[in-house]
Amino acid sequence: MEFSGKESRKLKSVDREEIVRIERFAGEGPALAYDKDGKILFVRYVLPNELVKVKIYKEAKDYAMADPLEIIEPSPLRRDAPCEYFAMCGGCDYQMITYAEQIKAKKSLVEETFRRVANMDISITGILESPKELGYRNNMTYKVNPRRELIGFFRKDSKSIVDIKKCALEMPSISGALHSMKTQHLEKLEEYPFPKHNFKVRATTTDEIGVYWVPTKYYEDKAVYETISVAGKSLKYKISKDSFFQVNPFLVPFWLEKIISFLDEEKSEKIVDLYCGIGLITLFVSFYAKETIGVEIAKSSVLDANHNKEINEIDSNVSFMLGDAGECLKQIGSADVIIVDPPRAGMDDITRDLLLEYAPKKIIYSSCKASTMARDIGILSEKYELKELYLVDMFPQTHHVELLSLLVRKDV
Ligand SMILES: C[S@@+](CC[C@H](N)C(=O)[O-])C[C@H]1O[C@@H](n2cnc3c(N)ncnc32)[C@H](O)[C@@H]1O
């Protein structure tokens, strides 16, 4: 059994203590142990082999959720978490182990996910580590309780807000904006009260900041511009409030470099980039293609993508389509390479079936959810061989991973 992250909603409350030996990480954050009756327990913030006194707080027929009360026998791998809010705010899962151990855990969880979901015995072929373990996140959405004047994040499996001064994962400039949002009401200006509801902050590596959804005295509700440099080329990207951008800009160049390495050098390929956002991948790969088409469903992202093509004076043959990936792909037809970078749900049946029907020479699939990627690759493996699978660690300290794969048609 694996943890889906939605369990607590289906369980009934209980209150029981037990001492258990932790077996292994279970994916989506917690580790797995068995209670004295052999029932599966999902326990957060503990490590394999540790002996732990736990409080079981929610239970179903065949599994239960537990919190650690005391680590009786700590693992030698355990370290002090770098953040004072770890295990209170629900954002991080693995701060209690070193970065190298986090990578090891994620690697085996991904391999296990492919076995479980797709019955595929795969090995990660490479790892792209994040240049920063902390301070890497370029956007944060804060939860607000205006009555109690709290700003922070939900406790794990709860709607109660843990008030924070700063998040260890966010860029320092975001912490500055958070401080400003927590204190602007002290100036007693009617138009700048304590935030009345949740708000979002976006930052760039050059410390441009946008603050959205609430009035701010010291920041603007504006698009920001990020510059990404890969293989001797620097491109500037406009990111509007409602557009998607990868959260770890420090790792993005290495990920893009790897994507480019999967392309042919002759610039002879037609490339379709499905789920293209603001054209982050599209514009870079267009330099290595005969023709490139980006497809994206969010209007603001497509507007940004076209703007980004213009401000970077890109004259390679690149265009963007607004619409659903599957619907647009039907209009486009086949290509030599199809890049897909879908949301966590993965591809829908129509899009996946079209990939099998059009059978491009290569599919480059990037995903932030191992289980849906495993499902899709399992189905695509009817015609494709998985040649490369990179763990791209966009989200250090959390259980989340980005995966980048190269699938090559079996008859090529
Ligand atoms: C994980 S993001 C990837 C964006 C882009 N590749 C990047 O790296 O910046 C997924 C994108 O898919 C878009 N999207 C979601 N559902 C879609 C659909 N059915 N068809 C096309 N795009 C979709 C989202 O708006 C989002 O921009």
The ligand as a MOL file (V3000), in Angstrom:
LIG
                    3D

  0  0  0     0  0            999 V3000
M  V30 BEGIN CTAB
M  V30 COUNTS 27 29 0 0 0
M  V30 BEGIN ATOM
M  V30 1 C 4.0320 21.8160 -15.3590 0
M  V30 2 S 3.5430 23.2190 -16.2640 0 CHG=1
M  V30 3 C 4.7970 23.2270 -17.4960 0
M  V30 4 C 5.0200 24.5330 -18.2050 0
M  V30 5 C 6.2710 24.6550 -19.0370 0
M  V30 6 N 6.6460 23.4640 -19.7150 0
M  V30 7 C 7.4310 25.1910 -18.1970 0
M  V30 8 O 8.3460 24.4300 -17.9260 0
M  V30 9 O 7.3970 26.3570 -17.8060 0 CHG=-1
M  V30 10 C 2.1140 22.6300 -17.0690 0
M  V30 11 C 1.4340 23.6210 -17.9710 0
M  V30 12 O 0.3730 22.9230 -18.6410 0
M  V30 13 C -0.7190 23.8090 -18.8090 0
M  V30 14 N -1.8960 22.9560 -19.0390 0
M  V30 15 C -2.6750 22.3400 -18.1230 0
M  V30 16 N -3.6150 21.5860 -18.7340 0
M  V30 17 C -3.4280 21.7310 -20.0640 0
M  V30 18 C -4.0690 21.1870 -21.2110 0
M  V30 19 N -5.1100 20.3590 -21.1060 0
M  V30 20 N -3.5970 21.5160 -22.4100 0
M  V30 21 C -2.5360 22.3780 -22.5520 0
M  V30 22 N -1.8910 22.9120 -21.4980 0
M  V30 23 C -2.3170 22.5960 -20.2690 0
M  V30 24 C -0.7030 24.6330 -17.5320 0
M  V30 25 O -1.3840 25.8430 -17.7180 0
M  V30 26 C 0.7900 24.8110 -17.2820 0
M  V30 27 O 1.2610 25.9910 -17.8990 0
M  V30 END ATOM
M  V30 BEGIN BOND
M  V30 1 1 1 2
M  V30 2 1 2 3
M  V30 3 1 2 10
M  V30 4 1 3 4
M  V30 5 1 4 5
M  V30 6 1 5 6
M  V30 7 1 5 7
M  V30 8 2 7 8
M  V30 9 1 7 9
M  V30 10 1 10 11
M  V30 11 1 11 12
M  V30 12 1 11 26
M  V30 13 1 12 13
M  V30 14 1 13 14
M  V30 15 1 13 24
M  V30 16 1 14 15
M  V30 17 1 14 23
M  V30 18 2 15 16
M  V30 19 1 16 17
M  V30 20 1 17 18
M  V30 21 2 17 23
M  V30 22 1 18 19
M  V30 23 2 18 20
M  V30 24 1 20 21
M  V30 25 2 21 22
M  V30 26 1 22 23
M  V30 27 1 24 25
M  V30 28 1 24 26
M  V30 29 1 26 27
M  V30 END BOND
M  V30 END CTAB
M  END
